[in-house]
Amino acid sequence: MSIINAFKDVIESLLSGQRTLEEWCEIASKPVDDALAKGISDGFQFAGGYLCFSFADESKRKVKIAYELYFLGRQKQWIKQDAHSDVYAHNFSMEALEEIADKGTVKFYVEE
């Protein structure tokens, strides 16, 4: 799906320097907003969603950036739109990595 590829492309194109979680949210917001807009333009009602940061595996060398969006379809069925990308941990600030380590998963809720 092109939205999933766009999410990965945006994340991978901006990999330089150490960023905070808030800065990573800003980077990821464009493809998440695009996925949200597509769901709404397809006639689905946005029900909620979130952007998450967690370690990709036990080695903690990569951070998984993922989003999940939930919509209610025309036939009242639930529709989930999601994507993820793994980013090397050295691209995150120490504070960001400590927060992920402490919480396991850091979630930011997506609003319409």
TIDOMI-70568 format. One record per atom (N, C-alpha, C): residue number from 0; chain; atom name; x, y, z. Coordinates in nm, 4 decimals. Example, Ala and Ser with C-alpha at 12.3 -4.5 7.8 and 13.67 -1.06 7.14 Angstrom:
<nodes>
pos, unit, site, east, north, up
0, A, N, 1.3190, -0.5690, 0.7800
0, A, CA, 1.2300, -0.4500, 0.7800
0, A, C, 1.3200, -0.3300, 0.7800
1, A, N, 1.2850, -0.2250, 0.7080
1, A, CA, 1.3670, -0.1060, 0.7140
1, A, C, 1.2900, 0.0030, 0.7870
</nodes>
This chain:
<nodes>
pos, unit, site, east, north, up
0, A, N, 0.0844, -0.1171, 0.0000
0, A, CA, 0.0000, 0.0000, 0.0000
0, A, C, 0.0893, 0.1240, 0.0000
1, A, N, 0.0539, 0.2230, -0.0754
1, A, CA, 0.1384, 0.3411, -0.0922
1, A, C, 0.1512, 0.4234, 0.0348
2, A, N, 0.0502, 0.4260, 0.1196
2, A, CA, 0.0589, 0.5031, 0.2442
2, A, C, 0.1622, 0.4409, 0.3369
3, A, N, 0.1679, 0.3091, 0.3424
3, A, CA, 0.2681, 0.2420, 0.4250
3, A, C, 0.4073, 0.2740, 0.3729
4, A, N, 0.4270, 0.2682, 0.2425
4, A, CA, 0.5569, 0.3015, 0.1843
4, A, C, 0.5930, 0.4475, 0.2085
5, A, N, 0.4953, 0.5357, 0.2016
5, A, CA, 0.5202, 0.6775, 0.2271
5, A, C, 0.5646, 0.6986, 0.3706
6, A, N, 0.5043, 0.6266, 0.4644
6, A, CA, 0.5423, 0.6362, 0.6053
6, A, C, 0.6885, 0.5957, 0.6223
7, A, N, 0.7264, 0.4841, 0.5659
7, A, CA, 0.8650, 0.4375, 0.5752
7, A, C, 0.9606, 0.5345, 0.5063
8, A, N, 0.9209, 0.5844, 0.3903
8, A, CA, 1.0074, 0.6770, 0.3160
8, A, C, 1.0337, 0.8058, 0.3939
9, A, N, 0.9302, 0.8608, 0.4552
9, A, CA, 0.9476, 0.9844, 0.5322
9, A, C, 1.0397, 0.9603, 0.6501
10, A, N, 1.0175, 0.8516, 0.7214
10, A, CA, 1.1012, 0.8202, 0.8380
10, A, C, 1.2465, 0.8011, 0.7942
11, A, N, 1.2688, 0.7204, 0.6932
11, A, CA, 1.4051, 0.6891, 0.6500
11, A, C, 1.4771, 0.8092, 0.5893
12, A, N, 1.4029, 0.9022, 0.5293
12, A, CA, 1.4673, 1.0166, 0.4646
12, A, C, 1.5175, 1.1203, 0.5648
13, A, N, 1.4739, 1.1114, 0.6866
13, A, CA, 1.5075, 1.2125, 0.7856
13, A, C, 1.6015, 1.1615, 0.8942
14, A, N, 1.6724, 1.0549, 0.8667
14, A, CA, 1.7563, 0.9935, 0.9687
14, A, C, 1.8921, 1.0619, 0.9796
15, A, N, 1.8974, 1.1647, 1.0586
15, A, CA, 2.0251, 1.2273, 1.0894
15, A, C, 2.0095, 1.3043, 1.2186
16, A, N, 2.1052, 1.2912, 1.3068
16, A, CA, 2.0993, 1.3596, 1.4349
16, A, C, 2.0102, 1.2895, 1.5345
17, A, N, 2.0203, 1.3331, 1.6587
17, A, CA, 1.9379, 1.2759, 1.7640
17, A, C, 1.8173, 1.3650, 1.7872
18, A, N, 1.7003, 1.3034, 1.7890
18, A, CA, 1.5765, 1.3792, 1.8038
18, A, C, 1.4989, 1.3320, 1.9266
19, A, N, 1.4172, 1.4225, 1.9790
19, A, CA, 1.3289, 1.3890, 2.0901
19, A, C, 1.2072, 1.3136, 2.0369
20, A, N, 1.1269, 1.2588, 2.1270
20, A, CA, 1.0039, 1.1926, 2.0844
20, A, C, 0.9088, 1.2922, 2.0178
21, A, N, 0.9042, 1.4131, 2.0686
21, A, CA, 0.8176, 1.5147, 2.0096
21, A, C, 0.8617, 1.5474, 1.8665
22, A, N, 0.9924, 1.5547, 1.8445
22, A, CA, 1.0421, 1.5797, 1.7092
22, A, C, 1.0097, 1.4629, 1.6165
23, A, N, 1.0195, 1.3408, 1.6668
23, A, CA, 0.9835, 1.2246, 1.5858
23, A, C, 0.8337, 1.2235, 1.5560
24, A, N, 0.7517, 1.2683, 1.6516
24, A, CA, 0.6075, 1.2802, 1.6256
24, A, C, 0.5814, 1.3769, 1.5112
25, A, N, 0.6528, 1.4871, 1.5111
25, A, CA, 0.6372, 1.5867, 1.4045
25, A, C, 0.6751, 1.5259, 1.2687
26, A, N, 0.7833, 1.4501, 1.2663
26, A, CA, 0.8275, 1.3857, 1.1424
26, A, C, 0.7228, 1.2861, 1.0930
27, A, N, 0.6684, 1.2072, 1.1853
27, A, CA, 0.5729, 1.1025, 1.1479
27, A, C, 0.4331, 1.1572, 1.1209
28, A, N, 0.4070, 1.2807, 1.1591
28, A, CA, 0.2709, 1.3333, 1.1477
28, A, C, 0.2223, 1.3438, 1.0031
29, A, N, 0.3096, 1.3731, 0.9074
29, A, CA, 0.2669, 1.3868, 0.7672
29, A, C, 0.2073, 1.2563, 0.7124
30, A, N, 0.2786, 1.1435, 0.7199
30, A, CA, 0.2172, 1.0206, 0.6686
30, A, C, 0.0962, 0.9749, 0.7506
31, A, N, 0.0956, 1.0017, 0.8812
31, A, CA, -0.0208, 0.9666, 0.9626
31, A, C, -0.1405, 1.0524, 0.9212
32, A, N, -0.1169, 1.1817, 0.9024
32, A, CA, -0.2246, 1.2706, 0.8555
32, A, C, -0.2756, 1.2285, 0.7187
33, A, N, -0.1845, 1.1850, 0.6313
33, A, CA, -0.2249, 1.1382, 0.4983
33, A, C, -0.3139, 1.0142, 0.5084
34, A, N, -0.2764, 0.9208, 0.5961
34, A, CA, -0.3569, 0.7991, 0.6150
34, A, C, -0.4933, 0.8339, 0.6731
35, A, N, -0.4961, 0.9273, 0.7658
35, A, CA, -0.6221, 0.9720, 0.8253
35, A, C, -0.7110, 1.0366, 0.7196
36, A, N, -0.6536, 1.1256, 0.6404
36, A, CA, -0.7299, 1.1932, 0.5353
36, A, C, -0.7832, 1.0935, 0.4325
37, A, N, -0.7031, 0.9940, 0.3994
37, A, CA, -0.7477, 0.8931, 0.3025
37, A, C, -0.8663, 0.8142, 0.3562
38, A, N, -0.8583, 0.7733, 0.4823
38, A, CA, -0.9698, 0.7001, 0.5423
38, A, C, -1.0979, 0.7815, 0.5420
39, A, N, -1.0868, 0.9077, 0.5763
39, A, CA, -1.2040, 0.9952, 0.5779
39, A, C, -1.2565, 1.0179, 0.4360
40, A, N, -1.1648, 1.0378, 0.3393
40, A, CA, -1.2095, 1.0590, 0.2004
40, A, C, -1.2722, 0.9327, 0.1418
41, A, N, -1.2364, 0.8165, 0.1957
41, A, CA, -1.2984, 0.6907, 0.1527
41, A, C, -1.4362, 0.6707, 0.2146
42, A, N, -1.4788, 0.7679, 0.2969
42, A, CA, -1.6120, 0.7620, 0.3556
42, A, C, -1.6177, 0.6964, 0.4917
43, A, N, -1.5028, 0.6767, 0.5547
43, A, CA, -1.5004, 0.6134, 0.6859
43, A, C, -1.5004, 0.7193, 0.7952
44, A, N, -1.5588, 0.6847, 0.9086
44, A, CA, -1.5640, 0.7762, 1.0235
44, A, C, -1.4465, 0.7456, 1.1147
45, A, N, -1.3630, 0.8458, 1.1421
45, A, CA, -1.2466, 0.8276, 1.2282
45, A, C, -1.2918, 0.8052, 1.3720
46, A, N, -1.2396, 0.6992, 1.4341
46, A, CA, -1.2779, 0.6647, 1.5712
46, A, C, -1.1648, 0.6885, 1.6704
47, A, N, -1.0416, 0.6946, 1.6228
47, A, CA, -0.9289, 0.7171, 1.7124
47, A, C, -0.8042, 0.6494, 1.6601
48, A, N, -0.6931, 0.6765, 1.7265
48, A, CA, -0.5684, 0.6142, 1.6857
48, A, C, -0.4532, 0.6660, 1.7678
49, A, N, -0.3373, 0.6097, 1.7422
49, A, CA, -0.2196, 0.6524, 1.8155
49, A, C, -0.0919, 0.6252, 1.7381
50, A, N, 0.0105, 0.6988, 1.7767
50, A, CA, 0.1457, 0.6833, 1.7253
50, A, C, 0.2285, 0.6309, 1.8414
51, A, N, 0.3010, 0.5217, 1.8192
51, A, CA, 0.3734, 0.4550, 1.9282
51, A, C, 0.5223, 0.4449, 1.9001
52, A, N, 0.5980, 0.4490, 2.0082
52, A, CA, 0.7426, 0.4286, 2.0038
52, A, C, 0.7762, 0.3179, 2.1026
53, A, N, 0.8476, 0.2156, 2.0559
53, A, CA, 0.8921, 0.1063, 2.1420
53, A, C, 1.0201, 0.0490, 2.0829
54, A, N, 1.0918, -0.0264, 2.1618
54, A, CA, 1.2115, -0.0898, 2.1069
54, A, C, 1.1693, -0.2032, 2.0145
55, A, N, 1.2389, -0.2161, 1.9015
55, A, CA, 1.2029, -0.3162, 1.8007
55, A, C, 1.2334, -0.4585, 1.8477
56, A, N, 1.3329, -0.4728, 1.9356
56, A, CA, 1.3664, -0.6041, 1.9882
56, A, C, 1.4430, -0.5874, 2.1197
57, A, N, 1.4858, -0.6970, 2.1773
57, A, CA, 1.5523, -0.6927, 2.3076
57, A, C, 1.6887, -0.6259, 2.3048
58, A, N, 1.7518, -0.6174, 2.1888
58, A, CA, 1.8842, -0.5549, 2.1807
58, A, C, 1.8772, -0.4029, 2.1976
59, A, N, 1.7591, -0.3457, 2.1768
59, A, CA, 1.7347, -0.2015, 2.1894
59, A, C, 1.8213, -0.1182, 2.0946
60, A, N, 1.8618, -0.1791, 1.9839
60, A, CA, 1.9400, -0.1053, 1.8834
60, A, C, 1.8512, -0.0276, 1.7881
61, A, N, 1.7243, -0.0662, 1.7811
61, A, CA, 1.6302, 0.0029, 1.6936
61, A, C, 1.5024, 0.0350, 1.7691
62, A, N, 1.4418, 0.1458, 1.7296
62, A, CA, 1.3138, 0.1875, 1.7844
62, A, C, 1.2076, 0.1674, 1.6764
63, A, N, 1.0999, 0.1044, 1.7146
63, A, CA, 0.9875, 0.0842, 1.6229
63, A, C, 0.8935, 0.2033, 1.6365
64, A, N, 0.8715, 0.2729, 1.5259
64, A, CA, 0.7743, 0.3815, 1.5199
64, A, C, 0.6542, 0.3260, 1.4447
65, A, N, 0.5395, 0.3257, 1.5079
65, A, CA, 0.4210, 0.2648, 1.4470
65, A, C, 0.2986, 0.3516, 1.4715
66, A, N, 0.2048, 0.3423, 1.3783
66, A, CA, 0.0762, 0.4073, 1.4028
66, A, C, -0.0355, 0.3093, 1.3753
67, A, N, -0.1462, 0.3306, 1.4457
67, A, CA, -0.2697, 0.2570, 1.4229
67, A, C, -0.3835, 0.3578, 1.4228
68, A, N, -0.4634, 0.3530, 1.3191
68, A, CA, -0.5809, 0.4382, 1.3083
68, A, C, -0.7027, 0.3480, 1.2956
69, A, N, -0.8101, 0.3858, 1.3617
69, A, CA, -0.9325, 0.3061, 1.3594
69, A, C, -1.0460, 0.3886, 1.3019
70, A, N, -1.1191, 0.3241, 1.2114
70, A, CA, -1.2316, 0.3877, 1.1442
70, A, C, -1.3534, 0.2976, 1.1552
71, A, N, -1.4695, 0.3595, 1.1466
71, A, CA, -1.5941, 0.2855, 1.1368
71, A, C, -1.6400, 0.2976, 0.9923
72, A, N, -1.6548, 0.1826, 0.9259
72, A, CA, -1.6904, 0.1809, 0.7845
72, A, C, -1.8380, 0.2061, 0.7600
73, A, N, -1.8719, 0.2140, 0.6334
73, A, CA, -2.0101, 0.2422, 0.5922
73, A, C, -2.1076, 0.1355, 0.6408
74, A, N, -2.0595, 0.0124, 0.6503
74, A, CA, -2.1427, -0.0991, 0.6955
74, A, C, -2.1288, -0.1217, 0.8460
75, A, N, -2.0767, -0.0209, 0.9169
75, A, CA, -2.0547, -0.0236, 1.0619
75, A, C, -1.9505, -0.1288, 1.1034
76, A, N, -1.8594, -0.1615, 1.0108
76, A, CA, -1.7507, -0.2528, 1.0434
76, A, C, -1.6281, -0.1715, 1.0850
77, A, N, -1.5448, -0.2293, 1.1704
77, A, CA, -1.4230, -0.1619, 1.2145
77, A, C, -1.3135, -0.1819, 1.1119
78, A, N, -1.2398, -0.0748, 1.0847
78, A, CA, -1.1295, -0.0784, 0.9888
78, A, C, -1.0059, -0.0247, 1.0591
79, A, N, -0.8980, -0.0995, 1.0478
79, A, CA, -0.7714, -0.0586, 1.1091
79, A, C, -0.6711, -0.0288, 0.9987
80, A, N, -0.6093, 0.0883, 1.0071
80, A, CA, -0.5021, 0.1273, 0.9151
80, A, C, -0.3757, 0.1397, 0.9997
81, A, N, -0.2703, 0.0677, 0.9618
81, A, CA, -0.1480, 0.0738, 1.0421
81, A, C, -0.0240, 0.0612, 0.9553
82, A, N, 0.0867, 0.1055, 1.0109
82, A, CA, 0.2170, 0.0943, 0.9454
82, A, C, 0.3237, 0.1117, 1.0529
83, A, N, 0.4437, 0.0668, 1.0211
83, A, CA, 0.5550, 0.0866, 1.1148
83, A, C, 0.6865, 0.0941, 1.0389
84, A, N, 0.7852, 0.1481, 1.1071
84, A, CA, 0.9204, 0.1563, 1.0537
84, A, C, 1.0169, 0.1481, 1.1712
85, A, N, 1.1281, 0.0806, 1.1525
85, A, CA, 1.2305, 0.0705, 1.2555
85, A, C, 1.3415, 0.1704, 1.2266
86, A, N, 1.3830, 0.2420, 1.3310
86, A, CA, 1.4850, 0.3457, 1.3198
86, A, C, 1.5941, 0.3138, 1.4215
87, A, N, 1.7193, 0.3305, 1.3821
87, A, CA, 1.8284, 0.3047, 1.4755
87, A, C, 1.8169, 0.3949, 1.5977
88, A, N, 1.8411, 0.3368, 1.7137
88, A, CA, 1.8267, 0.4076, 1.8406
88, A, C, 1.9180, 0.5292, 1.8509
89, A, N, 2.0326, 0.5265, 1.7835
89, A, CA, 2.1233, 0.6410, 1.7933
89, A, C, 2.0648, 0.7683, 1.7313
90, A, N, 1.9514, 0.7569, 1.6643
90, A, CA, 1.8829, 0.8741, 1.6093
90, A, C, 1.7883, 0.9392, 1.7096
91, A, N, 1.7814, 0.8849, 1.8314
91, A, CA, 1.6952, 0.9369, 1.9367
91, A, C, 1.7796, 0.9969, 2.0481
92, A, N, 1.7262, 1.0987, 2.1130
92, A, CA, 1.7957, 1.1583, 2.2274
92, A, C, 1.7993, 1.0569, 2.3424
93, A, N, 1.8911, 1.0765, 2.4326
93, A, CA, 1.9016, 0.9882, 2.5494
93, A, C, 1.7723, 0.9936, 2.6313
94, A, N, 1.7135, 1.1107, 2.6436
94, A, CA, 1.5887, 1.1244, 2.7186
94, A, C, 1.4773, 1.0414, 2.6539
95, A, N, 1.4714, 1.0438, 2.5219
95, A, CA, 1.3694, 0.9672, 2.4498
95, A, C, 1.3890, 0.8176, 2.4738
96, A, N, 1.5127, 0.7724, 2.4646
96, A, CA, 1.5414, 0.6301, 2.4852
96, A, C, 1.5112, 0.5880, 2.6281
97, A, N, 1.5414, 0.6744, 2.7243
97, A, CA, 1.5111, 0.6429, 2.8643
97, A, C, 1.3605, 0.6325, 2.8871
98, A, N, 1.2846, 0.7212, 2.8247
98, A, CA, 1.1387, 0.7160, 2.8398
98, A, C, 1.0816, 0.5883, 2.7790
99, A, N, 1.1312, 0.5496, 2.6636
99, A, CA, 1.0859, 0.4247, 2.6010
99, A, C, 1.1226, 0.3063, 2.6893
100, A, N, 1.2437, 0.3068, 2.7437
100, A, CA, 1.2875, 0.1976, 2.8311
100, A, C, 1.2007, 0.1902, 2.9564
101, A, N, 1.1675, 0.3059, 3.0137
101, A, CA, 1.0867, 0.3092, 3.1356
101, A, C, 0.9435, 0.2631, 3.1121
102, A, N, 0.8832, 0.3083, 3.0013
102, A, CA, 0.7413, 0.2812, 2.9762
102, A, C, 0.7164, 0.1580, 2.8905
103, A, N, 0.8177, 0.1130, 2.8174
103, A, CA, 0.7974, 0.0012, 2.7255
103, A, C, 0.7443, 0.0491, 2.5913
104, A, N, 0.6335, 0.1197, 2.5939
104, A, CA, 0.5757, 0.1807, 2.4744
104, A, C, 0.5286, 0.3204, 2.5122
105, A, N, 0.5684, 0.4181, 2.4321
105, A, CA, 0.5230, 0.5557, 2.4516
105, A, C, 0.4192, 0.5828, 2.3433
106, A, N, 0.2982, 0.6218, 2.3849
106, A, CA, 0.1885, 0.6454, 2.2910
106, A, C, 0.1500, 0.7923, 2.2870
107, A, N, 0.1260, 0.8386, 2.1657
107, A, CA, 0.0708, 0.9709, 2.1431
107, A, C, -0.0596, 0.9503, 2.0667
108, A, N, -0.1686, 1.0057, 2.1173
108, A, CA, -0.2971, 0.9856, 2.0533
108, A, C, -0.3133, 1.0772, 1.9319
109, A, N, -0.3734, 1.0226, 1.8286
109, A, CA, -0.3962, 1.0951, 1.7033
109, A, C, -0.5369, 1.1546, 1.7096
110, A, N, -0.5446, 1.2815, 1.6778
110, A, CA, -0.6726, 1.3495, 1.6736
110, A, C, -0.7052, 1.3917, 1.5314
111, A, N, -0.8323, 1.3989, 1.5020
111, A, CA, -0.8766, 1.4391, 1.3684
111, A, C, -0.8557, 1.5857, 1.3456
</nodes>
